[in-house]
Amino acid sequence: MRLFFALLFVVAGTLHFTHTEFYLAIMPSYLPFHCALVYISGFFEIVGGVGLLIPALSRVAGYGLVALLIAVFPANVNMLITEARTGDTFFPPLLLWLRLPLQFVIIALVLWCIKKE
């Protein structure tokens, strides 16, 4: 499970750099420095994912990822509120509604992964 989440976060973090426009489109308008926040969150997703695989760092990496998941939650809500459009990509509203509670499931599973440390 830890390897799965490590890969998930490294891939997701990398996408912040390769598909920046997607993430910029879902940023809430009230947040400043959209581009910087996209890159910063991507960087910390990658660092957290790698950190999950290093026993001495896995616990702090897990807590950092939990904090990051909470911090990016407003972007997920914003994506739903803004008619589920990011550029030319359309996401069905049901999928976006399901994504919100899934974020908390992911948080619980990350905490479960580091519980053994």
DSSP file (Angstrom, degrees, kcal/mol; ACC not computed):
  #  RESIDUE AA STRUCTURE BP1 BP2  ACC     N-H-->O    O-->H-N    N-H-->O    O-->H-N    TCO  KAPPA ALPHA  PHI   PSI    X-CA   Y-CA   Z-CA
    1    1 A M     >        0   0    0      0, 0.0     4,-2.4     0, 0.0     5,-0.2   0.000 360.0 360.0 360.0 -40.6    0.0    0.0    0.0
    2    2 A R  H  >  +     0   0    0      1,-0.2     4,-2.5     2,-0.2     5,-0.2   0.905 360.0  49.7 -63.2 -41.1    2.8    2.4    0.8
    3    3 A L  H  > S+     0   0    0      2,-0.2     4,-2.6     1,-0.2     5,-0.2   0.905 109.0  53.6 -63.5 -41.3    4.5    1.7   -2.6
    4    4 A F  H  > S+     0   0    0      1,-0.2     4,-2.6     2,-0.2    -2,-0.2   0.941 112.3  42.9 -57.7 -49.7    1.1    2.4   -4.3
    5    5 A F  H  X S+     0   0    0     -4,-2.4     4,-2.7     2,-0.2     5,-0.3   0.862 111.0  55.6 -68.8 -35.1    0.7    5.8   -2.5
    6    6 A A  H  X S+     0   0    0     -4,-2.5     4,-2.2    -5,-0.2    -1,-0.2   0.954 112.7  42.1 -60.1 -48.1    4.4    6.7   -3.1
    7    7 A L  H  X S+     0   0    0     -4,-2.6     4,-2.7     2,-0.2     5,-0.3   0.907 112.8  54.4 -64.7 -41.8    3.9    6.1   -6.8
    8    8 A L  H  X S+     0   0    0     -4,-2.6     4,-2.7    -5,-0.2    -2,-0.2   0.930 112.6  42.2 -57.6 -47.7    0.5    7.9   -6.8
    9    9 A F  H  X S+     0   0    0     -4,-2.7     4,-2.6     2,-0.2    -1,-0.2   0.866 113.7  51.1 -72.3 -35.8    2.0   11.0   -5.2
   10   10 A V  H  X S+     0   0    0     -4,-2.2     4,-2.2    -5,-0.3    -2,-0.2   0.933 114.9  43.3 -66.1 -44.0    5.1   11.1   -7.3
   11   11 A V  H  X S+     0   0    0     -4,-2.7     4,-2.0     2,-0.2    -2,-0.2   0.944 115.6  48.1 -65.2 -47.2    3.1   10.8  -10.5
   12   12 A A  H  X S+     0   0    0     -4,-2.7     4,-0.8    -5,-0.3    -2,-0.2   0.906 112.7  49.2 -60.7 -41.8    0.5   13.3   -9.3
   13   13 A G  H >X S+     0   0    0     -4,-2.6     3,-0.7     1,-0.2     4,-0.6   0.891 108.4  53.0 -64.7 -39.6    3.2   15.7   -8.3
   14   14 A T  H >X S+     0   0    0     -4,-2.2     4,-1.7     1,-0.2     3,-1.4   0.870 101.0  61.2 -62.9 -36.9    5.0   15.3  -11.7
   15   15 A L  H 3X S+     0   0    0     -4,-2.0     4,-2.7     1,-0.3    -1,-0.2   0.783  91.8  66.9 -62.6 -26.4    1.7   16.2  -13.4
   16   16 A H  H << S+     0   0    0     -4,-0.8    -1,-0.3    -3,-0.7    -2,-0.2   0.819 109.4  37.7 -61.7 -28.8    1.8   19.6  -11.7
   17   17 A F  H << S+     0   0    0     -3,-1.4     3,-0.4    -4,-0.6    -2,-0.2   0.771 122.6  40.4 -92.6 -30.0    4.9   20.4  -13.8
   18   18 A T  H  < S+     0   0    0     -4,-1.7    -2,-0.2     1,-0.2    -3,-0.2   0.717 128.6  28.9 -92.9 -22.1    3.9   18.7  -17.1
   19   19 A H  S >X S+     0   0    0     -4,-2.7     4,-1.1    -5,-0.2     3,-0.9  -0.329  72.3 148.4-131.5  49.5    0.2   19.7  -17.1
   20   20 A T  H 3>  +     0   0    0     -3,-0.4     4,-2.5     1,-0.3     5,-0.2   0.841  66.6  62.6 -56.3 -39.0    0.4   23.0  -15.2
   21   21 A E  H 3> S+     0   0    0      1,-0.2     4,-1.9     2,-0.2    -1,-0.3   0.866  99.2  55.8 -59.0 -37.3   -2.5   24.6  -17.1
   22   22 A F  H <> S+     0   0    0     -3,-0.9     4,-0.7     1,-0.2    -1,-0.2   0.939 111.4  42.7 -58.7 -47.9   -4.9   21.9  -15.8
   23   23 A Y  H >< S+     0   0    0     -4,-1.1     3,-0.6     1,-0.2     4,-0.5   0.852 110.3  55.9 -71.2 -34.6   -4.0   22.7  -12.2
   24   24 A L  H >< S+     0   0    0     -4,-2.5     3,-0.9     1,-0.2    -1,-0.2   0.874 102.5  58.2 -62.3 -35.9   -4.1   26.5  -12.8
   25   25 A A  H 3< S+     0   0    0     -4,-1.9    -1,-0.2     1,-0.2    -2,-0.2   0.744 107.5  45.6 -67.9 -23.4   -7.7   26.1  -14.1
   26   26 A I  T << S+     0   0    0     -4,-0.7    -1,-0.2    -3,-0.6    53,-0.2   0.440  83.5 117.0-101.3   1.6   -8.9   24.6  -10.9
   27   27 A M  S <  S-     0   0    0     -3,-0.9     2,-0.1    -4,-0.5    48,-0.1  -0.494  73.9-111.8 -69.4 132.3   -7.2   27.1   -8.5
   28   28 A P    >   -     0   0    0      0, 0.0     3,-1.5     0, 0.0    -1,-0.1  -0.399  21.9-128.2 -61.4 140.1   -9.7   29.1   -6.4
   29   29 A S  T 3  S+     0   0    0      1,-0.3     5,-0.1    -2,-0.1    -2,-0.1   0.751 103.2  65.6 -65.0 -24.1   -9.6   32.8   -7.5
   30   30 A Y  T 3  S+     0   0    0      2,-0.1    -1,-0.3     0, 0.0    -3,-0.0   0.618  84.2  89.4 -76.9 -10.4   -9.1   34.0   -4.0
   31   31 A L  S <  S-     0   0    0     -3,-1.5     3,-0.3     1,-0.0     2,-0.1  -0.673  72.7-136.8 -86.6 140.5   -5.7   32.4   -3.7
   32   32 A P  S    S+     0   0    0      0, 0.0     5,-0.2     0, 0.0    -2,-0.1  -0.422  76.0  25.8 -86.4 168.1   -2.6   34.4   -4.8
   33   33 A F     >  -     0   0    0     -2,-0.1     4,-2.7     3,-0.1     5,-0.2   0.878  66.5-178.8  52.6  52.5    0.3   33.2   -6.9
   34   34 A H  H  > S+     0   0    0     -3,-0.3     4,-2.3     1,-0.2     5,-0.2   0.901  76.9  46.8 -51.2 -51.3   -1.5   30.4   -8.7
   35   35 A C  H  > S+     0   0    0      1,-0.2     4,-2.3     2,-0.2    -1,-0.2   0.923 112.9  48.9 -62.4 -44.4    1.4   29.2  -10.7
   36   36 A A  H  > S+     0   0    0      1,-0.2     4,-2.9     2,-0.2    -1,-0.2   0.908 110.9  50.9 -61.3 -41.6    3.8   29.1   -7.7
   37   37 A L  H  X S+     0   0    0     -4,-2.7     4,-2.6     2,-0.2     5,-0.2   0.877 108.6  52.0 -65.5 -36.7    1.2   27.2   -5.6
   38   38 A V  H  X S+     0   0    0     -4,-2.3     4,-2.2    -5,-0.2    -2,-0.2   0.943 114.2  42.9 -63.1 -46.7    0.8   24.6   -8.4
   39   39 A Y  H  X S+     0   0    0     -4,-2.3     4,-2.7     2,-0.2    -2,-0.2   0.903 114.3  50.4 -67.3 -40.6    4.5   24.1   -8.5
   40   40 A I  H  X S+     0   0    0     -4,-2.9     4,-2.4     2,-0.2    -2,-0.2   0.931 112.1  46.7 -63.4 -45.2    5.0   24.1   -4.7
   41   41 A S  H  X S+     0   0    0     -4,-2.6     4,-1.9     1,-0.2    -1,-0.2   0.900 113.2  49.9 -66.0 -38.2    2.2   21.6   -4.2
   42   42 A G  H  X S+     0   0    0     -4,-2.2     4,-2.2    -5,-0.2    -2,-0.2   0.923 109.7  51.2 -63.2 -43.8    3.6   19.4   -7.0
   43   43 A F  H  X S+     0   0    0     -4,-2.7     4,-2.7     1,-0.2    -2,-0.2   0.928 111.8  46.5 -57.8 -46.7    7.1   19.5   -5.5
   44   44 A F  H  X S+     0   0    0     -4,-2.4     4,-2.5     1,-0.2    -1,-0.2   0.792 108.3  55.9 -72.7 -26.2    5.7   18.5   -2.1
   45   45 A E  H  X S+     0   0    0     -4,-1.9     4,-2.5     2,-0.2    -1,-0.2   0.931 111.4  44.4 -65.2 -44.0    3.7   15.7   -3.6
   46   46 A I  H  X S+     0   0    0     -4,-2.2     4,-2.5     2,-0.2     5,-0.2   0.947 115.6  46.5 -64.4 -48.5    6.9   14.3   -5.1
   47   47 A V  H  X S+     0   0    0     -4,-2.7     4,-2.7     1,-0.2    -2,-0.2   0.915 114.5  48.2 -61.1 -43.5    8.9   14.8   -1.9
   48   48 A G  H  X S+     0   0    0     -4,-2.5     4,-1.7     2,-0.2    -1,-0.2   0.903 110.4  51.2 -64.3 -41.5    6.1   13.2    0.2
   49   49 A G  H  X S+     0   0    0     -4,-2.5     4,-0.5     2,-0.2    -2,-0.2   0.931 114.0  43.2 -61.9 -45.6    5.8   10.3   -2.1
   50   50 A V  H >< S+     0   0    0     -4,-2.5     3,-1.4     1,-0.2     4,-0.4   0.908 110.5  57.6 -64.7 -41.6    9.5    9.5   -2.1
   51   51 A G  H >< S+     0   0    0     -4,-2.7     3,-1.3     1,-0.3     6,-0.3   0.810  94.5  65.3 -60.6 -31.2    9.5   10.1    1.7
   52   52 A L  H 3< S+     0   0    0     -4,-1.7    -1,-0.3     1,-0.2    -2,-0.2   0.797 100.9  52.0 -60.4 -26.6    6.9    7.4    2.2
   53   53 A L  T << S+     0   0    0     -3,-1.4    -1,-0.2    -4,-0.5    -2,-0.2   0.535  93.2  79.6 -89.1  -7.0    9.5    4.9    1.0
   54   54 A I  S X> S-     0   0    0     -3,-1.3     3,-2.3    -4,-0.4     4,-1.7  -0.884  72.2-150.2-104.9 108.8   12.3    6.0    3.4
   55   55 A P  T 34 S+     0   0    0      0, 0.0     4,-0.5     0, 0.0     3,-0.2   0.831  95.2  52.1 -49.1 -41.2   11.6    4.4    6.8
   56   56 A A  T 34 S+     0   0    0      1,-0.2     4,-0.2     2,-0.1    -5,-0.1   0.716 122.5  31.7 -69.7 -18.4   13.3    7.3    8.7
   57   57 A L  T <> S+     0   0    0     -3,-2.3     4,-2.8    -6,-0.3     5,-0.3   0.493  90.5  95.5-113.6  -7.5   11.1    9.8    6.9
   58   58 A S  H  X S+     0   0    0     -4,-1.7     4,-2.5     1,-0.2     5,-0.2   0.857  84.6  50.0 -61.3 -38.2    7.9    8.0    6.2
   59   59 A R  H  > S+     0   0    0     -4,-0.5     4,-2.2     2,-0.2    -1,-0.2   0.954 115.4  41.2 -66.4 -48.9    6.0    9.2    9.2
   60   60 A V  H  > S+     0   0    0      1,-0.2     4,-2.3     2,-0.2    -2,-0.2   0.874 115.1  52.9 -67.2 -35.8    6.8   12.9    8.6
   61   61 A A  H  X S+     0   0    0     -4,-2.8     4,-2.4   -10,-0.2    -2,-0.2   0.912 108.7  50.5 -63.7 -42.4    6.2   12.5    4.9
   62   62 A G  H  X S+     0   0    0     -4,-2.5     4,-2.2    -5,-0.3    -2,-0.2   0.919 111.6  46.3 -62.2 -44.9    2.8   10.9    5.6
   63   63 A Y  H  X S+     0   0    0     -4,-2.2     4,-2.3     1,-0.2    -1,-0.2   0.881 111.7  52.6 -66.0 -36.5    1.8   13.8    7.9
   64   64 A G  H  X S+     0   0    0     -4,-2.3     4,-2.3     2,-0.2    -2,-0.2   0.901 108.9  49.4 -63.9 -40.3    3.0   16.2    5.3
   65   65 A L  H  X S+     0   0    0     -4,-2.4     4,-2.9     2,-0.2    -2,-0.2   0.879 108.9  52.8 -66.5 -37.9    0.9   14.5    2.6
   66   66 A V  H  X S+     0   0    0     -4,-2.2     4,-2.1     2,-0.2    -2,-0.2   0.937 110.2  47.9 -61.2 -46.0   -2.1   14.7    4.9
   67   67 A A  H  X S+     0   0    0     -4,-2.3     4,-2.4     1,-0.2    -2,-0.2   0.902 112.4  49.8 -61.1 -40.6   -1.5   18.4    5.3
   68   68 A L  H  X S+     0   0    0     -4,-2.3     4,-2.2     2,-0.2    -2,-0.2   0.911 108.1  52.5 -64.7 -43.1   -1.1   18.8    1.6
   69   69 A L  H  < S+     0   0    0     -4,-2.9     4,-0.5     1,-0.2    -1,-0.2   0.875 112.3  46.1 -61.5 -37.0   -4.4   16.9    0.9
   70   70 A I  H >< S+     0   0    0     -4,-2.1     3,-0.7    -5,-0.2    -1,-0.2   0.906 111.4  52.5 -70.0 -40.9   -6.2   19.2    3.2
   71   71 A A  H 3< S+     0   0    0     -4,-2.4    -2,-0.2     1,-0.2     4,-0.2   0.838 111.4  45.3 -65.5 -33.8   -4.6   22.3    1.7
   72   72 A V  T >X S+     0   0    0     -4,-2.2     4,-1.3     1,-0.2     3,-0.9   0.513  85.6  94.8 -89.9  -3.4   -5.6   21.3   -1.9
   73   73 A F  H <> S+     0   0    0     -3,-0.7     4,-2.2    -4,-0.5     3,-0.4   0.883  77.8  59.5 -56.1 -41.0   -9.1   20.4   -1.0
   74   74 A P  H 3> S+     0   0    0      0, 0.0     4,-2.8     0, 0.0    -1,-0.3   0.846 101.3  55.5 -58.4 -31.2  -10.4   23.9   -1.9
   75   75 A A  H <> S+     0   0    0     -3,-0.9     4,-2.2     2,-0.2    -2,-0.2   0.885 106.7  50.1 -66.8 -37.1   -9.2   23.4   -5.4
   76   76 A N  H  X S+     0   0    0     -4,-1.3     4,-1.5    -3,-0.4    -1,-0.2   0.907 112.8  46.1 -66.3 -41.2  -11.2   20.2   -5.6
   77   77 A V  H  X S+     0   0    0     -4,-2.2     4,-2.6     2,-0.2    -2,-0.2   0.922 111.9  51.8 -65.0 -43.8  -14.3   22.0   -4.4
   78   78 A N  H  X S+     0   0    0     -4,-2.8     4,-2.6     1,-0.2     6,-0.2   0.881 104.9  56.2 -60.7 -38.8  -13.6   24.9   -6.8
   79   79 A M  H  <>S+     0   0    0     -4,-2.2     5,-1.5   -53,-0.2     6,-0.3   0.889 110.9  44.6 -60.8 -38.8  -13.3   22.4   -9.7
   80   80 A L  H ><5S+     0   0    0     -4,-1.5     3,-0.8    -3,-0.2    -2,-0.2   0.920 114.6  47.9 -69.5 -45.3  -16.8   21.2   -8.8
   81   81 A I  H 3<5S+     0   0    0     -4,-2.6     2,-0.6     1,-0.3    -2,-0.2   0.849 101.9  63.8 -67.3 -35.3  -18.3   24.7   -8.4
   82   82 A T  T ><5S-     0   0    0     -4,-2.6     3,-1.0    -5,-0.2    -1,-0.3  -0.102 126.7 -89.8 -88.0  39.3  -16.8   26.1  -11.6
   83   83 A E  T < 5 -     0   0    0     -3,-0.8    -3,-0.2    -2,-0.6    -2,-0.1   0.708  62.3 -84.6  65.1  24.3  -18.8   23.7  -13.8
   84   84 A A  T 3 <S+     0   0    0     -5,-1.5     7,-1.9    -6,-0.2     2,-0.5   0.797  87.6 138.0  55.6  35.6  -16.2   21.0  -13.8
   85   85 A R  E <   +A   90   0A   0     -3,-1.0     2,-0.4    -6,-0.3     5,-0.2  -0.946  27.7 172.7-117.3 132.6  -14.3   22.5  -16.7
   86   86 A T  E >  S-A   89   0A   0      3,-2.0     3,-1.8    -2,-0.5     2,-0.3  -0.847  71.6 -57.2-132.3  96.6  -10.5   22.7  -16.9
   87   87 A G  T 3  S-     0   0    0     -2,-0.4    -1,-0.0     1,-0.3   -65,-0.0  -0.545 118.2 -20.5  67.9-128.2   -9.6   23.9  -20.4
   88   88 A D  T 3  S+     0   0    0     -2,-0.3     2,-0.4    -3,-0.1    -1,-0.3   0.451 115.8 102.4 -91.0  -2.3  -11.1   21.6  -22.9
   89   89 A T  E <   -A   86   0A   0     -3,-1.8    -3,-2.0     2,-0.0     2,-0.5  -0.688  54.4-162.2 -89.3 132.7  -11.5   18.7  -20.4
   90   90 A F  E     -A   85   0A   0     -2,-0.4    -5,-0.2    -5,-0.2    -6,-0.1  -0.952   3.0-165.7-115.4 131.4  -14.9   18.0  -19.0
   91   91 A F        -     0   0    0     -7,-1.9     5,-0.1    -2,-0.5    -2,-0.0  -0.965  30.7-112.4-113.6 128.6  -15.4   15.9  -15.8
   92   92 A P    >>  -     0   0    0      0, 0.0     4,-1.6     0, 0.0     3,-0.7  -0.328  24.1-125.2 -57.9 136.9  -18.9   14.6  -15.0
   93   93 A P  H 3> S+     0   0    0      0, 0.0     4,-2.5     0, 0.0     5,-0.2   0.850 109.2  59.4 -53.9 -37.1  -20.2   16.4  -11.9
   94   94 A L  H 3> S+     0   0    0      1,-0.2     4,-2.4     2,-0.2     5,-0.2   0.914 104.1  50.7 -59.3 -41.8  -20.9   13.0  -10.2
   95   95 A L  H <> S+     0   0    0     -3,-0.7     4,-1.5     1,-0.2    -1,-0.2   0.894 111.1  48.4 -61.8 -39.9  -17.2   12.1  -10.5
   96   96 A L  H  X S+     0   0    0     -4,-1.6     4,-0.9     2,-0.2    -2,-0.2   0.850 110.0  51.4 -71.3 -34.3  -16.2   15.4   -8.9
   97   97 A W  H >< S+     0   0    0     -4,-2.5     3,-0.5     1,-0.2    -2,-0.2   0.911 110.7  48.9 -65.6 -41.3  -18.7   14.9   -6.1
   98   98 A L  H 3X S+     0   0    0     -4,-2.4     4,-1.5     1,-0.2    -2,-0.2   0.804 102.5  63.9 -68.0 -28.4  -17.3   11.5   -5.4
   99   99 A R  H 3X S+     0   0    0     -4,-1.5     4,-1.5    -5,-0.2    -1,-0.2   0.837  92.6  63.9 -64.5 -33.0  -13.8   12.9   -5.4
  100  100 A L  H XX S+     0   0    0     -4,-0.9     4,-0.7    -3,-0.5     3,-0.6   0.961 108.6  36.0 -62.0 -54.5  -14.5   15.1   -2.4
  101  101 A P  H >> S+     0   0    0      0, 0.0     4,-1.5     0, 0.0     3,-0.5   0.819 110.2  65.4 -69.1 -25.5  -15.1   12.2    0.1
  102  102 A L  H 3X S+     0   0    0     -4,-1.5     4,-2.7     1,-0.2    -2,-0.2   0.850  92.2  62.9 -61.4 -32.5  -12.4   10.2   -1.6
  103  103 A Q  H <X S+     0   0    0     -4,-1.5     4,-2.0    -3,-0.6    -1,-0.2   0.891 104.1  47.1 -58.1 -39.8   -9.9   12.8   -0.5
  104  104 A F  H <X S+     0   0    0     -4,-0.7     4,-2.3    -3,-0.5    -1,-0.2   0.823 109.4  53.5 -73.9 -30.8  -10.7   11.8    3.1
  105  105 A V  H  X S+     0   0    0     -4,-1.5     4,-2.4     2,-0.2    -2,-0.2   0.917 109.0  49.4 -65.7 -43.2  -10.4    8.1    2.3
  106  106 A I  H  X S+     0   0    0     -4,-2.7     4,-2.6     2,-0.2     5,-0.2   0.913 109.5  52.1 -62.6 -42.0   -6.9    8.8    0.9
  107  107 A I  H  X S+     0   0    0     -4,-2.0     4,-2.4     1,-0.2    -1,-0.2   0.938 110.4  48.2 -57.9 -47.2   -6.0   10.7    4.0
  108  108 A A  H  X S+     0   0    0     -4,-2.3     4,-2.1     1,-0.2    -2,-0.2   0.891 112.4  48.8 -61.8 -40.2   -7.1    7.8    6.2
  109  109 A L  H  X S+     0   0    0     -4,-2.4     4,-2.3     2,-0.2    -1,-0.2   0.875 109.4  51.4 -71.0 -36.5   -5.2    5.3    4.1
  110  110 A V  H  X S+     0   0    0     -4,-2.6     4,-1.5     2,-0.2    -2,-0.2   0.934 111.5  48.2 -63.0 -44.4   -2.0    7.4    4.2
  111  111 A L  H  X S+     0   0    0     -4,-2.4     4,-0.8     1,-0.2    -2,-0.2   0.885 110.2  52.2 -62.8 -37.3   -2.3    7.6    8.0
  112  112 A W  H >X S+     0   0    0     -4,-2.1     3,-0.6     1,-0.2     4,-0.5   0.900 105.8  55.2 -63.8 -40.4   -2.8    3.9    8.1
  113  113 A C  H 3< S+     0   0    0     -4,-2.3     3,-0.3     1,-0.2    -1,-0.2   0.849 114.3  38.8 -61.9 -34.9    0.3    3.3    6.0
  114  114 A I  H >< S+     0   0    0     -4,-1.5     3,-1.4     1,-0.2    -1,-0.2   0.506  91.6  90.1 -95.8  -3.3    2.5    5.3    8.4
  115  115 A K  H << S+     0   0    0     -4,-0.8    -1,-0.2    -3,-0.6    -2,-0.1   0.839  81.8  58.7 -60.8 -33.1    0.8    3.9   11.6
  116  116 A K  T 3<        0   0    0     -4,-0.5    -1,-0.3    -3,-0.3    -2,-0.1   0.645 360.0 360.0 -72.9 -14.1    3.2    1.0   11.8
  117  117 A E    <         0   0    0     -3,-1.4    -1,-0.3    -4,-0.1    -2,-0.2   0.478 360.0 360.0 -77.6 360.0    6.2    3.4   12.0
